[in-house]
């Protein structure tokens, strides 16, 4: 199985996944693209096959990386429009120029099938009376070179003390749509309008975090919460979870809830509980940092963290 992480460049403090090349914290989007080894293009080429010593055409296309010929996927439609990596970085040009964002991390996952760009926004919030428990706002741009996957732009808060991450999808009911289909040309200016929506989304998350930090859990409720987040599966064939028994990860979450990085800032609260789940997902669950990175942003880990936040809110309201 190929490694999930192909290339990464990061600025400032080392990211939680601990991989990649460290660069200056004042790079332009174009300079970050080059540093992350993402200055390559994708192209659609007709897919053919050989039979009976003759080359035959199909109605499909191979999506290839022109720098080395790597086939990224098979595209099943002639109106599928690839979004070039340079376009993804161009999205950030205006914000970096106006000092509203700085380039933070960029990379390629799964042999170029997923390209991501993470920029730090000039937005943050703190829990408590000190500035030590601070969460910074980031905007994550995901450019998948895969059929059936849309360009995705979302807010990603990162808690500084532990580098826990969370993805907050922007409201699809707003004028600033979060996902962009490959069936039409990507409009950079239209996509940049999502930034205003991102400020609103991050502000709401800050309000929710402060609320969770004021609601205390009891031992029975927090153990039930961790069982909900990390269900025990007694039968690998039926995949039916048990609510009466704790999985190893649920037990581990209970162990670290008051010892994890940053636990001292809101002890005994649902803010600690939800961060125990995100901490395990980002730093411990999985076989390696490479697999955790993909899972935490795009796979089971991302879904688990979103569900953990929603569940913590419900438990906190009842506390």
C-alpha positions, 0 to 999 in steps of 0.5 A, spaced: 500 500 500 503 506 498 504 511 503 498 516 504 503 522 504 507 524 498 509 531 499 508 536 505 511 543 506 509 547 512 511 554 516 511 556 523 510 551 528 511 544 526 504 541 525 501 535 529 502 530 524 510 532 524 512 530 517 514 534 511 519 540 509 519 546 514 519 553 510 519 560 512 512 563 514 512 569 509 511 565 503 506 567 497 501 562 495 506 560 489 512 560 493 508 555 497 506 551 491 513 550 489 516 548 496 510 543 497 512 540 490 505 541 487 508 545 481 505 540 476 499 539 472 493 534 470 491 533 464 485 528 461 487 524 455 483 519 451 483 512 454 484 506 449 486 499 450 489 494 445 485 488 442 487 483 437 493 487 435 489 493 434 488 500 439 481 501 440 478 507 443 473 508 449 468 513 452 473 514 458 479 518 459 485 517 464 487 523 468 494 523 468 500 528 472 504 531 466 510 531 470 511 523 470 505 520 467 502 518 473 495 516 472 491 519 478 484 516 476 479 514 470 474 520 468 468 517 466 465 524 462 468 528 457 465 534 461 469 533 467 474 539 468 480 538 472 482 544 477 489 545 476 494 546 483 496 553 481 488 555 481 488 552 488 493 556 490 491 562 486 485 562 491 489 565 497 492 570 493 488 576 495 487 574 502 495 573 503 496 580 499 491 583 504 494 580 510 488 576 512 491 569 511 498 566 511 500 560 508 501 554 513 501 547 510 500 544 503 501 537 500 499 531 496 496 525 499 495 518 495 500 519 490 497 526 488 490 524 488 488 529 493 492 536 494 490 540 500 492 547 502 491 550 509 492 557 510 491 561 517 486 566 518 487 572 522 481 569 527 482 566 534 478 565 540 481 563 547 477 559 553 478 562 560 481 568 562 488 567 559 490 567 552 494 560 553 488 556 551 487 559 544 484 556 538 486 559 531 482 559 525 484 556 518 481 555 511 482 548 508 482 548 500 482 541 498 483 539 490 481 532 489 484 529 482 479 524 483 472 522 479 466 523 483 470 528 488 468 535 489 473 541 490 472 543 498 473 549 502 472 549 509 474 552 516 479 548 520 480 550 527 486 548 530 487 548 538 494 551 539 496 547 546 495 540 543 494 541 535 487 538 535 484 539 528 476 539 526 473 540 520 467 545 520 463 545 513 460 551 511 453 552 510 450 549 504 444 554 504 449 560 504 450 563 497 458 561 498 457 554 497 462 549 500 463 544 494 464 545 487 463 540 482 468 538 476 463 539 471 464 546 470 470 551 470 472 553 477 471 560 478 476 563 483 473 570 484 466 566 486 469 561 491 473 567 494 466 569 497 466 563 502 471 567 506 466 571 509 462 565 511 468 562 514 468 568 519 461 567 521 462 559 522 469 560 526 465 565 530 459 560 532 464 555 533 468 559 538 461 560 542 460 553 542 467 552 545 466 557 550 459 554 552 462 547 552 467 549 557 462 552 562 458 545 562 461 539 567 460 532 566 459 526 571 463 520 570 457 516 568 455 521 562 462 522 560 463 514 559 457 513 555 459 519 551 466 516 549 462 509 548 458 513 543 464 516 540 468 509 539 463 504 539 465 497 541 464 492 535 463 485 538 462 481 532 466 483 526 461 480 521 455 484 523 459 490 525 453 491 530 456 496 536 454 494 543 453 500 548 454 496 554 461 495 553 467 500 552 472 499 546 479 500 547 479 507 544 473 509 549 477 507 555 483 510 553 479 517 552 477 516 559 484 515 561 486 522 557 480 526 558 483 530 564 491 529 562 491 530 555 495 537 553 490 543 555 486 539 560 488 544 566 484 550 562 477 547 563 477 541 567 471 536 568 468 540 562 465 537 556 470 542 552 475 537 555 471 531 553 470 533 546 478 534 545 479 528 548 476 525 542 479 529 537 486 528 541 486 521 540 483 521 533 489 526 531 495 523 535 494 516 537 488 512 533 491 509 526 497 505 524 501 512 523 502 519 522 500 518 515 494 514 515 492 519 521 492 525 517 488 523 511 483 520 516 483 526 520 481 530 514 477 526 509 476 519 512 473 516 518 477 520 523 473 527 520 466 524 521 468 521 528 470 528 530 464 532 527 459 527 531 463 528 537 462 535 537 455 534 536 454 529 541 458 533 546 453 539 545 447 535 546 450 532 553 452 539 555 445 542 554 443 536 559 448 537 564 
